[in-house]
Amino acid sequence: IHSTASDVPFSSRRSTQSKRYKMKSLLLVCLLANLLSEVSGFSAALPFCARRTILASKTKGAGSGDDAEKKQIIDELKTTIVSSKSIGDEDDVEKEIIEELKTSFSTVRNGVEKEEWNIVDRDPLPVHKSVQSPAGLLCDDHERCAFDETTNVLPHRGRSRKRVLILCTGGTLTMSNDPTQGNSLAPVQGALTQYLANMRELTEDPEMPEIVSHEYTPLIDSSDMGPGDWALIANDIAINYYHFDGFVVLMGTDTMAYAASALTFMFQNLGKPVVFTGSQIPLREPYNDARKNLIMAVIFASSDTVSEVCIFFHDRLLRACRATKVNTSKLLAFDSPNLDPLAEIGINIEENDYVVRPPPRGSFRVRTAMDTRLVTLRFIPGFDDSMIINMLHAARQTHLKGLILQLYGTGNLPSLKNDLINCLTEASRAGVIVVVTTQCHTGSVIMGHYATGQALKRAGVVSAGDMTLEATATKLGYLLGRQDLTLNEIRELMGVDLRGELTPEDQLPPPPLATAFQKAIAKKNRSRIF
């Protein structure tokens, strides 16, 4: 297809060249499909392949100057597609494709010109960012959508490339004072839809993504949520994965770190941002942190640099499996003790590129099965080990699968507690995965540093490294839920960095009293951590 562009500006000329390349690619696809139909019997795919590629090559706002190119495309497609003898009635195929070409370059709905997004999938991310299928938009037919007609599509002026799905489970953000409950805070069904409609930042800014929101019924407190609820959220994201460019999950803060960490492990090769957020003050209050948290979560959910599960709160975007709640009343409620934030906001948004994980190079998959037969024990000085031993014996009778021990410092247990060590050894041999984490807010378990840690290591106990308790528990539950893994494989994977949840041992800071050589090696390894 030829076009004269010597008299047009450079930007227009470049656009014309780009369209020409798309048109040539279109014809190549059609010819390839024709060849496949003759060799392998893929004739039925030809009309769909041609139609999908044709629609994907259209440009928004095509003017009269494009009419000649459209006519040339149609003429060349007629000679290319109709030349296939195995696709059925040639006249019907020709008519179908030509009619789609004429009507699908743009369509007018309610007086506003929009592109036809029901058939075409578009990838809003740069090509080098992900090899996963591109994201498209919701269809008009509710039978083909993941949610029913109660799902709210927020009105938007103009069409943005990005689309974000907000899933609301409840939490302080949606709460209001309930007179029937002693004027205490309780979630209000439908409040989010009303608030979103009045947020001009989301409805009028053409740079903001289009918002689709869905409230679960009923809204629940995060303290009532568990693995079943996490699996529901994960499945809803999976169902809508190729319809949206990013996802926001609104929930209470009490168990947000657990839920977000769980989804981190449930999602394999996640190529889009999933941002959890909430608030300390309800959105209905004149002074609140909910508005900023919600807006920034939407912005980060439409980012093309983040492809993981995150938590945004106050002014930080944190990796979900590195985050933990650290305050019950201050607006800075979450922290990432052993890893810098993915991004921080001030006058500008400062992204820490050295922390951000690269995009995946594989197919998106979801595994929601989690084994909940876990127990966590936090040790205190002077404890009666006989009570713990009896508890462990009783737990083994009820098919205990995982035991998380919160020990002192770098993972130390009193060296004189031989009976307890023997009990842990028996539990490990009986198939219980015993994991040690630290009670310290910052730092890592280093089981071989002290003699007491060596005893645990010989007992078959696994180190959690510098993982948070939330990440340790959800990772262990996720691995135990994998029926394809043996116990030894689970023990090994607990020490492997799967989603950025831990720092490998050879990249951890050197322990106290380490030799100069050990410190030099650790420093060198840390420089390559990301």
C-alpha positions as CSV (number, residue, x, y, z in Angstrom):
1,I,0.0,0.0,0.0
2,H,1.6,3.3,-1.1
3,S,1.0,6.7,0.4
4,T,2.6,10.1,-0.3
5,A,3.7,11.8,2.9
6,S,6.3,14.3,1.8
7,D,4.1,17.3,2.4
8,V,2.9,16.4,5.9
9,P,4.6,17.1,9.2
10,F,7.1,14.6,10.6
11,S,4.7,13.4,13.3
12,S,1.9,12.7,10.7
13,R,4.4,11.1,8.4
14,R,5.6,8.8,11.2
15,S,1.9,8.0,12.0
16,T,1.3,7.2,8.3
17,Q,4.4,4.9,8.2
18,S,3.2,3.2,11.3
19,K,-0.2,2.6,9.8
20,R,1.4,1.3,6.6
21,Y,3.5,-1.2,8.6
22,K,0.3,-2.3,10.4
23,M,-1.5,-2.8,7.0
24,K,1.4,-4.8,5.7
25,S,1.4,-6.9,8.8
26,L,-2.3,-7.4,8.3
27,L,-1.9,-8.8,4.8
28,L,0.9,-11.1,6.0
29,V,-1.3,-12.5,8.7
30,C,-4.0,-13.1,6.2
31,L,-1.6,-14.8,3.8
32,L,-0.2,-16.9,6.7
33,A,-3.7,-17.9,7.7
34,N,-4.5,-18.9,4.1
35,L,-1.4,-21.1,4.1
36,L,-2.3,-22.7,7.4
37,S,-5.8,-23.4,6.1
38,E,-4.3,-25.3,3.1
39,V,-1.6,-27.2,5.1
40,S,-3.2,-27.9,8.5
41,G,-6.9,-27.4,8.1
42,F,-7.1,-24.1,10.0
43,S,-9.6,-22.7,7.6
44,A,-12.1,-21.8,10.3
45,A,-9.7,-19.5,12.0
46,L,-9.1,-17.4,8.9
47,P,-12.1,-15.1,9.1
48,F,-11.6,-14.5,12.9
49,C,-7.9,-14.0,12.5
50,A,-8.4,-11.5,9.7
51,R,-11.2,-9.7,11.5
52,R,-9.3,-9.5,14.8
53,T,-6.2,-8.1,13.0
54,I,-8.2,-5.7,10.9
55,L,-9.9,-4.2,13.9
56,A,-6.6,-4.0,15.9
57,S,-5.1,-2.0,13.1
58,K,-7.7,0.8,13.1
59,T,-6.8,4.2,14.4
60,K,-9.0,6.6,16.4
61,G,-10.4,9.7,14.8
62,A,-9.8,8.7,11.2
63,G,-10.4,11.5,8.8
64,S,-11.3,11.8,5.2
65,G,-7.6,11.4,4.3
66,D,-7.9,7.8,5.4
67,D,-10.7,6.9,3.0
68,A,-8.3,6.0,0.2
69,E,-6.3,3.8,2.5
70,K,-9.4,2.1,3.8
71,K,-10.5,1.4,0.2
72,Q,-7.1,0.0,-0.6
73,I,-7.2,-2.2,2.5
74,I,-10.6,-3.5,1.5
75,D,-9.6,-4.2,-2.1
76,E,-6.4,-6.0,-1.1
77,L,-8.3,-8.0,1.6
78,K,-10.9,-9.0,-0.9
79,T,-8.3,-10.5,-3.2
80,T,-6.4,-12.1,-0.3
81,I,-9.1,-13.6,1.8
82,V,-11.5,-14.6,-1.0
83,S,-8.7,-16.5,-2.7
84,S,-8.9,-19.1,0.0
85,K,-11.0,-22.0,-1.3
86,S,-11.6,-23.8,2.0
87,I,-13.4,-21.2,4.1
88,G,-16.8,-21.8,2.9
89,D,-19.0,-19.3,1.0
90,E,-16.7,-16.7,-0.5
91,D,-19.4,-14.1,-0.9
92,D,-20.5,-14.4,2.7
93,V,-17.0,-14.1,4.1
94,E,-16.2,-11.2,1.9
95,K,-19.3,-9.4,2.8
96,E,-18.8,-10.0,6.6
97,I,-15.3,-8.7,6.7
98,I,-16.0,-5.7,4.5
99,E,-19.0,-4.7,6.6
100,E,-17.0,-5.0,9.8
101,L,-14.2,-2.9,8.3
102,K,-16.7,-0.1,7.4
103,T,-18.4,-0.1,10.8
104,S,-15.7,-0.9,13.2
105,F,-13.2,1.9,12.6
106,S,-15.2,4.0,15.0
107,T,-18.7,4.0,16.4
108,V,-20.9,6.7,17.9
109,R,-22.6,6.0,21.2
110,N,-24.7,8.6,22.9
111,G,-23.1,11.3,20.7
112,V,-19.6,10.5,21.8
113,E,-17.1,8.9,19.4
114,K,-15.5,5.8,20.9
115,E,-13.5,2.9,19.5
116,E,-15.1,-0.5,19.3
117,W,-13.6,-2.3,22.2
118,N,-16.0,-5.2,22.4
119,I,-14.2,-7.3,19.9
120,V,-10.6,-6.0,19.9
121,D,-8.1,-6.6,22.7
122,R,-5.6,-3.9,23.2
123,D,-2.4,-4.0,25.2
124,P,-1.8,-0.8,27.1
125,L,1.7,-1.8,28.1
126,P,4.7,-1.5,26.0
127,V,5.4,-4.6,23.9
128,H,8.6,-5.4,25.8
129,K,6.8,-5.3,29.2
130,S,5.0,-8.6,29.0
131,V,4.4,-11.5,26.7
132,Q,1.0,-12.1,28.0
133,S,-2.2,-11.5,26.0
134,P,-3.2,-7.9,25.7
135,A,-5.9,-6.3,27.9
136,G,-9.3,-5.3,26.4
137,L,-12.4,-3.7,27.8
138,L,-15.7,-5.0,29.2
139,C,-18.3,-6.2,26.7
140,D,-21.8,-4.8,26.7
141,D,-23.4,-8.2,27.0
142,H,-23.6,-8.9,30.7
143,E,-23.8,-12.6,30.0
144,R,-20.2,-12.5,28.9
145,C,-19.0,-10.4,31.8
146,A,-17.7,-11.7,35.1
147,F,-20.1,-9.6,37.1
148,D,-23.8,-8.9,36.9
149,E,-25.7,-5.7,36.1
150,T,-25.0,-4.4,39.6
151,T,-21.4,-3.7,38.6
152,N,-20.9,0.1,38.4
153,V,-19.1,1.6,35.4
154,L,-18.0,5.1,36.5
155,P,-18.9,7.7,33.8
156,H,-15.8,9.2,32.2
157,R,-15.3,12.1,29.9
158,G,-13.5,10.7,26.9
159,R,-11.8,7.4,26.6
160,S,-8.6,6.5,28.4
161,R,-6.3,3.7,27.3
162,K,-6.3,2.2,30.7
163,R,-9.1,0.5,32.7
164,V,-9.0,-0.4,36.4
165,L,-11.3,-2.7,38.3
166,I,-12.0,-1.8,41.9
167,L,-13.1,-4.7,44.2
168,C,-14.5,-3.6,47.5
169,T,-14.9,-6.0,50.4
170,G,-15.5,-3.4,53.0
171,G,-13.2,-1.8,55.6
172,T,-13.0,1.6,57.3
173,L,-13.0,3.4,54.0
174,T,-16.7,2.5,53.4
175,M,-17.9,2.8,57.0
176,S,-20.2,5.2,58.7
177,N,-21.6,5.5,62.3
178,D,-24.4,3.1,62.8
179,P,-27.0,4.2,65.5
180,T,-28.2,0.6,65.8
181,Q,-24.7,-0.5,66.8
182,G,-24.1,2.1,69.5
183,N,-22.9,4.6,66.9
184,S,-19.9,2.5,66.2
185,L,-18.5,2.3,62.7
186,A,-20.0,-0.2,60.3
187,P,-19.7,-0.7,56.5
188,V,-22.4,0.9,54.3
189,Q,-23.5,-1.1,51.3
190,G,-23.4,1.1,48.1
191,A,-21.4,3.9,49.7
192,L,-18.4,3.4,47.4
193,T,-20.5,3.8,44.3
194,Q,-21.8,7.1,45.6
195,Y,-18.4,8.3,46.6
196,L,-16.8,7.4,43.3
197,A,-19.4,9.3,41.3
198,N,-18.6,12.5,43.2
199,M,-14.8,12.2,42.9
200,R,-14.0,14.6,40.1
201,E,-10.4,13.4,40.0
202,L,-11.6,10.1,38.7
203,T,-14.4,11.2,36.5
204,E,-13.1,14.4,34.8
205,D,-9.4,14.0,34.4
206,P,-8.7,12.6,30.9
207,E,-5.4,11.1,32.1
208,M,-7.0,8.9,34.7
209,P,-8.1,5.4,33.8
210,E,-11.7,4.4,33.4
211,I,-13.1,2.9,36.6
212,V,-15.3,-0.1,37.0
213,S,-16.2,-0.9,40.6
214,H,-17.8,-3.9,42.3
215,E,-18.9,-4.2,45.9
216,Y,-19.2,-7.7,47.4
217,T,-22.4,-8.5,49.3
218,P,-22.3,-8.3,52.2
219,L,-19.4,-6.1,53.0
220,I,-17.4,-7.7,55.8
221,D,-14.8,-6.7,58.3
222,S,-11.3,-7.8,57.4
223,S,-11.0,-9.7,60.7
224,D,-13.7,-12.0,59.4
225,M,-11.9,-12.7,56.2
226,G,-9.8,-15.8,55.5
227,P,-8.4,-18.0,52.8
228,G,-11.8,-18.6,51.2
229,D,-12.4,-14.8,50.8
230,W,-8.9,-14.4,49.5
231,A,-9.5,-17.1,46.9
232,L,-12.7,-15.4,45.9
233,I,-10.9,-12.1,45.2
234,A,-8.1,-14.0,43.4
235,N,-10.6,-15.8,41.1
236,D,-12.5,-12.6,40.3
237,I,-9.2,-11.0,39.3
238,A,-8.4,-14.0,37.2
239,I,-11.7,-14.0,35.5
240,N,-11.3,-10.3,34.6
241,Y,-7.5,-10.4,34.1
242,Y,-7.6,-9.8,30.3
243,H,-10.4,-7.1,30.5
244,F,-8.4,-4.7,32.8
245,D,-5.0,-3.1,33.0
246,G,-4.9,-3.1,36.8
247,F,-6.8,-3.9,39.9
248,V,-7.6,-2.2,43.2
249,V,-8.8,-4.1,46.3
250,L,-10.4,-2.2,49.1
251,M,-10.6,-3.9,52.5
252,G,-9.9,-3.4,56.2
253,T,-6.4,-2.9,57.4
254,D,-6.3,-5.5,60.1
255,T,-5.6,-8.5,57.9
256,M,-4.7,-6.6,54.7
257,A,-1.1,-7.8,54.8
258,Y,-2.2,-11.4,55.1
259,A,-4.7,-11.1,52.2
260,A,-2.3,-9.3,49.9
261,S,0.5,-11.7,50.7
262,A,-1.8,-14.6,50.0
263,L,-2.7,-13.2,46.6
264,T,1.0,-12.7,45.9
265,F,1.6,-16.4,46.1
266,M,-1.7,-17.4,44.4
267,F,-0.7,-15.5,41.3
268,Q,2.0,-16.9,39.1
269,N,3.5,-14.7,36.4
270,L,1.3,-11.7,37.4
271,G,1.9,-9.1,34.7
272,K,-0.4,-6.4,36.0
273,P,-0.6,-4.3,39.2
274,V,-2.9,-5.4,42.0
275,V,-3.0,-2.7,44.6
276,F,-4.5,-3.2,48.0
277,T,-5.6,-0.1,50.0
278,G,-7.9,1.1,52.7
279,S,-8.0,3.9,55.2
280,Q,-7.8,4.8,58.9
281,I,-10.6,7.3,58.6
282,P,-13.8,6.8,56.6
283,L,-14.2,8.5,53.3
284,R,-17.4,10.3,54.5
285,E,-15.4,12.3,57.0
286,P,-14.3,15.8,56.0
287,Y,-10.7,15.0,57.0
288,N,-9.7,11.6,55.9
289,D,-6.9,9.6,54.4
290,A,-9.2,7.5,52.3
291,R,-9.5,9.8,49.3
292,K,-5.8,10.1,48.7
293,N,-5.2,6.4,49.2
294,L,-8.0,5.5,46.8
295,I,-6.8,7.9,44.1
296,M,-3.1,6.9,44.4
297,A,-4.1,3.2,44.3
298,V,-5.9,3.8,41.0
299,I,-2.9,5.6,39.6
300,F,-0.5,2.8,40.5
301,A,-3.0,0.2,39.3
302,S,-2.7,1.8,35.9
303,S,1.1,1.9,36.0
304,D,3.1,0.1,33.3
305,T,6.1,-0.4,35.6
306,V,4.6,-2.4,38.4
307,S,3.5,-6.0,37.8
308,E,3.0,-7.4,41.3
309,V,0.6,-7.3,44.3
310,C,1.2,-4.2,46.3
311,I,-0.1,-2.2,49.3
312,F,-0.5,1.6,49.0
313,F,-0.9,3.5,52.2
314,H,-0.4,7.1,53.1
315,D,2.6,7.9,50.9
316,R,4.2,4.6,50.2
317,L,3.7,1.8,47.7
318,L,4.9,-1.4,49.3
319,R,5.5,-4.9,48.0
320,A,2.6,-6.9,49.6
321,C,4.6,-9.9,50.7
322,R,7.1,-7.5,52.5
323,A,4.5,-5.4,54.2
324,T,3.1,-5.5,57.8
325,K,0.8,-3.4,59.8
326,V,2.7,-1.4,62.4
327,N,0.3,1.2,63.8
328,T,-3.4,1.1,64.7
329,S,-4.1,4.8,64.7
330,K,-1.5,6.7,62.6
331,L,-2.0,7.3,58.9
332,L,1.2,5.6,58.1
333,A,-0.2,2.2,59.2
334,F,2.0,-0.1,57.1
335,D,5.8,-0.6,56.8
336,S,8.2,-2.8,54.9
337,P,10.8,-3.6,57.4
338,N,13.4,-5.4,55.3
339,L,12.8,-3.8,51.8
340,D,12.6,-0.2,50.6
341,P,9.2,0.9,49.2
342,L,8.5,0.4,45.5
343,A,7.6,4.1,45.3
344,E,7.1,7.1,47.6
345,I,5.0,10.1,46.9
346,G,5.7,13.8,47.8
347,I,5.7,16.6,45.3
348,N,6.6,14.0,42.8
349,I,6.3,10.2,42.6
350,E,9.7,8.7,43.3
351,E,10.0,5.1,42.1
352,N,12.8,2.9,43.4
353,D,13.6,1.1,40.2
354,Y,16.1,-1.2,42.0
355,V,13.3,-2.7,44.0
356,V,10.7,-3.2,41.3
357,R,10.6,-6.7,39.9
358,P,10.9,-7.3,36.2
359,P,7.7,-8.2,34.3
360,P,7.0,-12.0,33.9
361,R,7.9,-14.1,30.9
362,G,5.2,-16.7,31.1
363,S,1.5,-17.4,31.2
364,F,-0.6,-16.0,34.0
365,R,-1.8,-18.7,36.3
366,V,-3.8,-18.9,39.6
367,R,-3.6,-21.4,42.4
368,T,-6.0,-20.6,45.2
369,A,-5.8,-23.8,47.3
370,M,-4.3,-23.2,50.7
371,D,-3.9,-25.5,53.6
372,T,-5.1,-23.9,56.8
373,R,-3.8,-26.5,59.3
374,L,-1.2,-24.2,60.6
375,V,-0.2,-23.0,64.1
376,T,1.9,-20.0,65.2
377,L,3.6,-20.0,68.6
378,R,5.3,-16.9,70.0
379,F,7.8,-17.8,72.7
380,I,8.4,-15.8,75.9
381,P,11.2,-16.2,78.4
382,G,10.6,-18.7,81.2
383,F,7.8,-20.5,79.4
384,D,6.7,-24.0,80.5
385,D,7.9,-26.2,77.7
386,S,5.8,-29.1,78.9
387,M,2.6,-27.2,78.0
388,I,4.0,-26.5,74.5
389,I,5.1,-30.2,74.1
390,N,1.6,-31.4,75.1
391,M,0.0,-28.8,72.7
392,L,2.2,-30.1,69.8
393,H,1.3,-33.7,70.6
394,A,-2.4,-32.8,70.6
395,A,-2.0,-30.8,67.4
396,R,-0.3,-33.8,65.6
397,Q,-3.3,-35.9,66.5
398,T,-5.5,-33.3,64.6
399,H,-3.3,-33.6,61.5
400,L,-1.2,-30.5,62.0
401,K,0.7,-29.6,58.8
402,G,2.6,-26.5,59.6
403,L,4.1,-24.9,62.7
404,I,5.6,-21.4,62.8
405,L,7.8,-20.5,65.7
406,Q,8.4,-16.9,66.6
407,L,11.8,-17.0,68.4
408,Y,14.3,-14.6,69.8
409,G,16.8,-12.6,67.7
410,T,18.2,-14.5,64.8
411,G,16.1,-17.5,65.6
412,N,17.2,-18.7,69.0
413,L,15.7,-21.1,71.5
414,P,17.0,-21.8,75.0
415,S,19.7,-24.4,74.6
416,L,18.6,-26.2,77.8
417,K,15.2,-27.1,76.4
418,N,16.2,-30.5,75.1
419,D,12.7,-32.0,75.5
420,L,11.3,-29.3,73.3
421,I,14.0,-29.8,70.7
422,N,13.3,-33.5,70.7
423,C,9.6,-32.8,70.3
424,L,10.3,-30.5,67.3
425,T,12.5,-33.2,65.8
426,E,9.7,-35.8,66.1
427,A,7.2,-33.4,64.6
428,S,9.4,-32.7,61.6
429,R,10.0,-36.4,61.0
430,A,6.2,-37.0,61.2
431,G,5.7,-34.6,58.3
432,V,5.1,-31.3,60.0
433,I,6.8,-28.3,58.4
434,V,8.4,-26.4,61.2
435,V,9.4,-22.8,60.3
436,V,11.3,-20.3,62.5
437,T,10.8,-16.6,62.2
438,T,12.1,-13.8,64.4
439,Q,10.2,-11.6,66.9
440,C,12.3,-8.6,65.8
441,H,10.6,-6.0,63.5
442,T,13.7,-5.8,61.3
443,G,16.3,-8.4,60.4
444,S,16.6,-12.0,59.5
445,V,16.7,-15.5,60.9
446,I,20.3,-16.8,60.8
447,M,20.0,-20.3,62.3
448,G,23.7,-21.2,62.1
449,H,25.0,-18.1,63.9
450,Y,24.5,-19.4,67.5
451,A,24.6,-22.9,68.9
452,T,20.9,-22.8,69.8
453,G,20.1,-22.2,66.2
454,Q,22.3,-25.1,65.1
455,A,20.2,-27.4,67.3
456,L,17.1,-26.3,65.5
457,K,18.7,-26.8,62.2
458,R,19.6,-30.4,63.1
459,A,16.0,-30.9,64.2
460,G,14.8,-30.3,60.6
461,V,13.5,-26.8,61.3
462,V,13.3,-24.4,58.3
463,S,14.4,-20.7,58.4
464,A,12.0,-18.0,57.3
465,G,14.9,-15.7,56.5
466,D,13.7,-12.1,56.6
467,M,10.1,-12.8,55.6
468,T,7.3,-11.1,57.6
469,L,5.0,-13.3,59.7
470,E,2.2,-12.6,57.2
471,A,4.3,-13.8,54.2
472,T,5.6,-16.8,56.1
473,A,2.1,-18.0,57.1
474,T,0.6,-17.5,53.6
475,K,3.6,-18.9,51.8
476,L,3.5,-22.0,53.9
477,G,-0.2,-22.4,53.5
478,Y,0.1,-21.9,49.7
479,L,2.9,-24.5,49.4
480,L,1.1,-27.0,51.6
481,G,-1.9,-26.6,49.4
482,R,0.1,-27.7,46.4
483,Q,-0.6,-31.3,45.9
484,D,2.3,-31.6,43.4
485,L,5.0,-30.9,46.0
486,T,6.6,-33.3,48.4
487,L,7.4,-32.3,52.0
488,N,11.1,-32.0,51.2
489,E,10.3,-29.8,48.2
490,I,8.1,-27.6,50.5
491,R,10.9,-27.3,53.0
492,E,13.3,-26.3,50.2
493,L,10.9,-23.8,48.6
494,M,10.3,-22.0,52.0
495,G,13.9,-20.8,51.6
496,V,13.6,-19.9,48.0
497,D,12.5,-16.4,46.8
498,L,9.3,-17.0,44.8
499,R,7.7,-13.6,44.6
500,G,10.3,-11.2,46.2
501,E,9.2,-12.2,49.7
502,L,12.7,-12.8,51.1
503,T,16.3,-12.0,50.6
504,P,18.5,-15.0,49.7
505,E,21.0,-16.0,52.4
506,D,24.1,-15.0,50.5
507,Q,22.7,-11.5,50.1
508,L,21.8,-10.9,53.7
509,P,23.8,-8.4,55.8
510,P,26.6,-10.1,57.7
511,P,25.8,-11.2,61.3
512,P,27.5,-9.5,64.3
513,L,31.2,-10.5,64.9
514,A,31.5,-11.6,61.3
515,T,35.0,-11.7,59.8
516,A,36.1,-8.9,57.5
517,F,36.1,-11.5,54.7
518,Q,32.5,-12.5,55.4
519,K,31.4,-8.8,55.5
520,A,33.2,-8.1,52.2
521,I,31.4,-11.1,50.5
522,A,28.0,-10.1,51.9
523,K,28.5,-6.5,50.7
524,K,29.4,-7.7,47.2
525,N,26.3,-9.9,47.1
526,R,24.0,-7.2,48.4
527,S,25.1,-4.9,45.5
528,R,23.6,-7.5,43.1
529,I,20.4,-8.2,45.1
530,F,18.1,-6.6,42.6
